[in-house]
Amino acid sequence: MEGKDIINMFALHKKWVEAIGDEGEQLKLDEVDLRVFDLSDVLLEQSYLIDCTFDDLKLENVDFHSSLLASSTFINASLDQCDFYKSDLRYTDFSNCIIKNSRFSKGDCWEAAFNNACLVDCNLINVSFDLTDFRNARLENVDISVSTFKDTLLNGVTLKSIKGIEEAFFRSINIGTPEKPVLLEKEEARKWFLEKCEP
């Protein structure tokens, strides 16, 4: 698929969103490297962007809400004021990302990777963090209220000013490694979170 075809698809998707599906066409891309496009003014909400590449990009005010981003990669990207509300982020890779002022609430982060990522001032309310990998990540001033943690990898994580620990659902967390898991369950997991969290 050529660049001009994709730019045309961006325009059709904008029309589709604005016409609430009556005109245009929903954006559906699979295995496309989006680093060659200027995404600053592209409407991406409610799109299907499966296994797409956003590595090393600087994205500001990009609205991905209600999108399917499964298996896409944002490695080494810088995200500011991006919206992933109600997005499907299963297997999405945010390793080494710097993510600020962004919203992930009601998203599905099943087996997503945030290795060495830094999340600051983010809304993580009501997110599914099943098997999510936060090893060596830094979470600062984020709200995890009513989010669910199950087999979540947290080895080496830094927690600072975390809101909503008492309201989160801790099924289990892994403070070991995938090869040698050290699982803490329910209240034991919450206690670890509370003790680990810096003010």
C-alpha positions in Angstrom: 0.0 0.0 0.0 1.4 3.4 -1.0 1.6 6.5 1.2 -0.9 8.4 -0.8 -3.4 5.6 -0.4 -3.0 5.7 3.3 -3.4 9.5 3.4 -6.6 9.1 1.4 -7.8 6.5 4.0 -7.1 9.1 6.8 -9.4 11.6 5.0 -12.1 8.9 4.5 -11.9 8.0 8.2 -12.2 11.7 9.3 -15.4 11.9 7.2 -16.6 8.5 8.7 -16.1 9.8 12.2 -17.7 13.2 11.5 -20.7 11.6 9.7 -21.1 9.0 12.5 -20.6 6.2 10.0 -22.9 7.5 7.3 -20.2 8.6 5.0 -16.5 7.8 4.4 -14.9 4.7 5.6 -13.5 3.4 9.0 -9.7 3.3 9.0 -8.4 -0.3 9.1 -4.6 -0.8 8.9 -2.6 -3.9 9.5 1.2 -4.0 9.8 1.8 -0.4 8.6 4.8 1.7 9.6 3.2 5.0 10.5 6.5 6.8 11.2 6.6 8.2 7.7 3.4 10.2 8.2 2.7 13.4 10.0 0.0 12.3 12.5 -0.4 15.7 14.2 -3.7 16.5 12.5 -4.9 13.0 11.6 -8.1 11.8 13.2 -7.4 8.3 14.6 -10.2 7.7 17.1 -12.3 4.5 16.6 -9.7 3.1 14.1 -8.3 -0.3 13.7 -4.5 -0.1 13.8 -3.3 -3.6 14.3 0.4 -4.4 14.5 1.3 -0.9 13.4 4.6 0.9 14.2 4.8 4.2 16.1 8.3 3.7 17.4 10.4 6.8 18.2 7.5 9.2 17.4 6.7 12.4 19.3 2.9 12.3 19.5 0.9 15.2 21.1 -2.8 15.5 21.5 -3.5 12.3 19.4 -6.9 10.9 20.1 -6.9 7.1 19.8 -10.1 6.6 21.9 -12.1 3.4 21.2 -9.5 2.2 18.8 -8.1 -1.3 18.3 -4.3 -1.0 18.6 -3.5 -4.6 19.5 0.1 -5.7 18.9 1.2 -2.2 17.7 4.5 -0.7 19.0 5.3 2.7 20.5 8.9 1.8 21.5 11.0 4.9 22.5 8.0 7.1 21.6 7.1 10.3 23.5 3.4 10.7 24.1 1.8 13.8 25.6 -1.9 14.4 26.1 -2.8 11.3 24.1 -6.2 9.6 24.6 -6.5 5.8 24.7 -9.9 5.8 26.4 -11.7 2.5 25.9 -8.9 1.3 23.5 -7.9 -2.3 23.0 -4.1 -2.3 23.8 -3.6 -6.0 24.1 0.0 -7.0 23.3 0.8 -3.3 22.6 4.5 -2.4 23.3 5.2 0.9 25.1 8.7 -0.1 26.2 11.0 2.9 26.9 8.1 5.3 26.3 7.7 8.6 28.0 3.9 9.1 28.5 2.6 12.3 30.1 -0.9 13.7 30.7 -2.5 10.8 28.8 -5.7 8.8 29.4 -6.0 5.0 29.4 -9.2 4.6 31.4 -11.5 1.7 30.5 -8.7 0.3 28.3 -7.6 -3.3 27.9 -3.8 -3.7 28.5 -3.8 -7.5 28.5 -0.1 -8.5 28.1 0.9 -4.9 27.1 4.5 -4.0 27.7 5.6 -0.8 29.6 9.1 -2.0 30.3 11.3 1.0 31.3 8.5 3.3 30.4 7.8 6.5 32.4 4.1 7.4 33.0 3.5 10.8 34.6 0.2 12.5 35.4 -1.8 9.8 33.6 -5.4 8.5 34.0 -5.2 4.7 34.5 -8.7 4.4 36.0 -10.7 1.2 35.4 -8.0 -0.4 33.2 -7.4 -4.1 32.9 -3.7 -4.8 33.6 -3.8 -8.6 33.2 -0.3 -9.9 32.5 0.8 -6.3 31.8 4.6 -5.8 32.0 5.7 -2.8 34.1 9.2 -4.0 34.8 11.6 -1.1 35.6 8.9 1.4 34.7 8.2 4.6 36.6 4.6 5.5 37.5 4.2 9.0 39.0 1.1 10.8 39.9 -1.2 8.3 38.2 -4.7 7.2 39.3 -5.3 3.4 39.3 -8.8 3.5 40.9 -11.0 0.4 40.1 -8.3 -1.0 37.8 -7.6 -4.7 37.8 -4.2 -6.2 38.4 -3.8 -9.9 37.6 -0.3 -11.6 37.2 1.0 -8.0 36.5 4.8 -7.9 36.3 6.1 -5.2 38.6 9.8 -6.2 39.2 11.9 -3.0 39.5 9.0 -0.6 39.2 9.1 2.8 40.8 5.8 4.1 42.3 5.4 7.7 43.3 2.2 9.6 44.3 -0.1 6.8 43.2 -3.9 7.5 43.6 -6.6 4.9 44.0 -4.6 2.0 45.5 -7.4 1.3 48.0 -10.0 1.3 45.2 -8.0 -0.9 42.8 -8.7 -4.7 42.4 -5.6 -6.7 43.1 -6.0 -10.4 42.1 -2.2 -11.0 41.8 1.0 -9.3 41.0 4.4 -10.8 40.1 7.4 -9.0 41.8 9.7 -11.7 40.4 10.4 -12.5 36.8 8.4 -14.4 34.1 10.8 -17.3 34.6 10.9 -17.2 38.4 7.6 -15.6 39.5 7.1 -14.3 43.0 3.3 -13.9 43.2 1.5 -11.7 45.8 -2.3 -12.0 45.9 -5.1 -9.8 46.9 -4.5 -7.8 50.1 -0.8 -8.9 50.2 -0.4 -7.3 46.7 -2.2 -4.1 47.8 0.0 -3.9 50.9 3.1 -4.3 48.7 1.8 -1.5 46.5 1.2 0.8 49.5 4.6 0.1 51.0 6.4 0.5 47.7 4.7 3.8 46.9 6.7 6.9 47.5 4.8 10.1 48.6 
